Amino acid sequence: MLDERKLAVLRAVVEDFVNTNEPVGSRALADRHRLGVSPATIRNDMVALEEDGYIAQPHTSAGRVPTDKGYRLFVDRLSSVKPLSAPERRAIESFLAGAVDLDEIVARTVRLLAQLTRQVAIVQYPSLTRSSVQHVELVPLGGQRVMMVVITDTGRVEQRVIDGLGEVNGTAVNDLRSMLNRAISGLHLGEVPDAVEDLPAQVPPEHRQMAVAVLSVLLESLVERHEEKIVLAGTANLAAVDFAASLRDVLEALEENMVLIRLLGEAKDPSMLTVRIGAENFHEGLRSTSIVSADYGVGNQSLAKIGVVGPTRMDYPGTMGAVRAVARYVGQILAGQ
């Protein structure tokens, strides 16, 4: 473990390198930070930090830069993340509050997070396995068509128009809607197929064909794998970054949905904030990046993940604060809906 003085020097090296993108020397640290010791002492501490692998000297005559190990200790020893300003909080609230459905919430969230952090923002749709049916609505549209609307507790809304039903009887549609809501309201989506398996037999024979068609579309809409749907924004922010690996490798990794899902990890705890730095990332193309992610959800229930990808030379306190704050606002909006 480092003593407090060396930790203060490491913290100063990280902060200066993140701000300037230039290797940091002992004289600059003495001038910019109140470390309470001479440049010679700071130089000796930097030598010790380099020997322990926390900083490195990229060129013979240059100052030092943090290593992945140095960034990791810096993050682990953060006393707090950077809070958002009052104007930022108001802007987030008003921007996200205007969303009318889950798709718009996700779209607004990913754009907002990319703007706040100037990194690549990633938002995962709420997991299918964590969603429950809140209500099913069936609306006759005239002719042979019925519109079906399925609303889940996570804000997901599925809307389908079912055609070719023969003559649609309004009373039969209302009866089927009531039957469906009694059978599946409150159930997790994965439980729906078993719950509706015997419903056609309970429908009068003259309306059974309609019931089978409606149930078929219902099941088709619920088995889509929304838990594997990831939305990105801000990839252009990477153009201004010098990566140890090629930018192409980073962009190719970001195009793979399953890579992003593994990087974000499984949603477990709405209060959890995760930071993966450099070589801690399993994908070769992302070894020069850091990923900051958090769960979002309703109450104590985690629904999915939100995060950003950027260079290891990242404003960790600011990025962590933004990711955590946006995740909380998204959870509040979902709870309100």
N, C-alpha and C positions, 0 to 999 in steps of 0.2 A: 504493500500500500504506500502511496505517496504521502509525504507530509503536506501540511496545508500550504506552505510556501510554494513548493513545486506544483501543487495543484493549481494555485493562483497563476503561476507562470504558464502552465498548460492552458488554462482558461483564456488567458490573455493572447496566447499564440493562436488559438482557435478563433477567437473573436476578430482579431486583426486580419487573419488570413481570409476569413469569410467576407469581411468588409472590403478588402483591397485586392484579393486574388494575387498577392505578391508574397514571396517568402519573407518571414519575419525575423528581424535581427534583435539582439539584446538591447542595442542603443534605442531602437524604436520603441521597444516595450517599456524601457525606463522613462522615455519621454511621454508616452501616451497613457500609461497606467500608474497608479499610485501603489506600487508594490512594496515600497518602504525599504528597498535594498539597492545597492549600487549595480551599475551595468555589469561589473565583473562577477558579482554574485549571481545575477540573472544568467550570465553566460555559463557559469558553472552548473546552474540548475538545468539549463537547456542541454548541456552535454549529458547530464544524468538522465534526463527525459529521453534523449536520443538513444542512449545505451539500453534503456528499458523498452524501447520500441514505440514510444508515444508520439515522437516527432521524427522527422527525417530531413536530411539536407539534400535537396535535389541537385544542386551544383556546388562545386568546391568553394566558390566565393560567395554563395548565396546564403540567405538566412534559412530558417527551418519552416517546415509545413507539417500539419498534423497527419498522422497515419490513421488507418481505420481503428486501430487500438486506441489512439488518442481521442478520436471522436467518440468512441464508445464510452470511455471513462468520463469525458465531458458531459455526455448525455445522462449517464448513470448518476452523476453527481449534481445534476441540475437541482437547485432548491425549488424552482418553480418555472412554469412556462410563461411566455409573454402574454399578458391579457390583451384582448382586443380593446381598442378605444371605444368610447361611447358612440361616436359617429359610425364606426365600423359595425357595432352591434345593431344600431338602428337600421343601417343599410341592409344588413343580413335579414333582420326581421321583416322589413317591408318587402324585400325582393322575394324571399321564400314564401311569405304569407299570401302572395298573389297566385300561387300555384293552385290549380283546380283539381288535379288528379295525380296519381302516382307518377305517371310518365313525365308530367311537367315538373313535379317536385325533383325527380332525379335529374332532369335536364338542367333545371335552374341551379341545383346544388353543385353539379360538376363544373358548370361555367363559373359560378361564384368562387369555388375553392381554387380553381386555376388562377383567377384574377387576384385573389387574396395572397396566394403563396408564390405566384409566378413560377409554378412547377406544373408538371403533368398531374391532373386530378383524375381520380378513379372512383366511381361509385358503383357498387354492386346492388342489383335489384334485391328486394326482400326474398329470402329463401322460400321456395314453394313448400317445403316441409314444415315451415313455421307459420304458414298462413292458415286461417280458418274461414269458412264460409259465413258471411254475415247475413246476406240476403240474396235471393234469386227473384228476378222480375221477368215475367213473360207478357209481351204486349202484342196483340193482334195488329197487323199492318194492313189488313185487307187482302183479298184474293187468297193465295195459298202461302202467305208469309207470316212469320212470327219473329219478333225481336226478343232475344234473350240477353239479359244483363245480370252478370254475377259480380257481387261486391264482396271483397274479403276484408278482414279486420286490419290488414296491413295497408289498406288503401288501394290495392290493385282492383281495377275494374275491367272485366272482360265483356265485350259487347259483340254479339253475333246476330246476323239475320239468317233465319232458317227458311228455305224456300222449298217448294214442291210438296207441300203437306196435304194437298187436296183441299176440300172446303174446310176452312178453319171455323170452328164453333167457339164463340166467345166464352160460353159457360164452361166448356171442356177445358179451355186454356186456363181459366181462373181456378178450376178444380185441380189441374195439374200443378199450377204454381203453388197452391196451398199445400198439396201433397209433398212437393219438393222441399219447401221450406220446413215443414215438419220433420222431414227425413234427414236433412243435411245441415240445417242452420246450426252453427257452433262447432261443426266437425272440422278437423284438419283436412286439407284437400286430399291428402293421401288416403283418407278413410272414406271418401265419397263413393268410389266405385262399388265397394261392398254394400254401402247403405242404399244404393239405388238399384241394386241387382234385381230385386223382386218387384219393383214398382210397376213395370208394365202389366203384370198379372193383376194388379189392383185397379187398372183402368178399364172402363167398359170396352168391349171388343170393337165397337165402331170408331173409337178414338185411340185405339192402341197403336196404330201405325204412327200417328202424330207423336205420341209419348215416346216411342222408340227413337224417332228421329231427333226429338229434343234432347233426350238423354245422351244419344250418341254425340251430338255437338257439345253438350255440357262436358262430357268426359274428355273429349278431344281438346277443349279449351283449357282444362285443368291440368293436363299432363304435360303441357309445354314447360320446358325446363328454364323457368325464369331465374333459378338460382345460379345459372351459368351465364346470365346476361350481365355484361359489364359495359359501362359507358365511360368514355374518356374525353377529356378536353385539355387544351393547352400544350399539345405536343410541339407547337411552334416555339414555346419557351425554351426548349432544349437547344435551339439553334445558337443561342448565345453562350453555351457552356462548352468548356474544353474538357472532354472526357478522356480518361486514361485509355479506355477502349474506344472503338470507333462509334460515332453517333448512329451509324447504320445498324450495328449490333444491338444498341439500345432500342431503336425503333422497331426492329424485327421482333425483339422479345415482347415489346408492348402490344404487338399485333396478335399475340397468342392468348386467347381468353383463359385457357386452363393455366397458363403460366401466371397470369394476373390473379386468378382465384387462389392458387397456391401461395402466392406472395402475400396476399391480404390475410390468408389464414381463415380458420373457422370462426364465425361469430359466436362469442361466448358470454361476454360481460360488457354492458353498455358503458361502464366506467373505465374500461381497459384501453390503454394507448400503447401501441407497439412501434418500436423503431428498429429497423434492420439496416445495418451499415456495411457497404462495400462487400467484402468477401463473405459476410453472413448471408448474403442472398445466394440461393442455390443455383440460379440460372447464370451461366457464364457471361451472357450478354449484359447482365445487370450488376456485375461485380464492381463497376465504377459508380454505382448509384446508391442512394439511400431511399428507403421506403418508410414513410410515417403513416400509420393506419389506426383507425379506431372503429369500434362497433357503434351502430346506431340502432335504436329500437324504441319500444314503448314500455315505459315503466322499467321493470327489471328484465324484460324479455328482449334479447338481442335478435335483430331481424337480418342484418347483413353488415357489410363493411364499407368504409369510406377511407380514402387515403390519397397520398400524393407520392410521386416518384420524381426525384431530382438528383443533382450531383451530391457527392459526399460533402463537398464544400457548400453546406446548406446552413441557413439561419435556423438552427434546430429549435430554440425557444419560441421563435415566432411561428414557425411551421407547425410545431406541436400544438401551440395555443389555437391556431386557426382550425386545424383538423378537429380538435376536441370541441371547440365552440360550434362549428358547423354541424358536427354529428349530433350535438345536443339539440340544436334548433330543429333539425330534421325530425328527431324523435318527438319533439313537442308538437310539430305540425301534424305528424301522423297520428299522435294521440288525440289531437283536436278534431281530426277528421273521422 
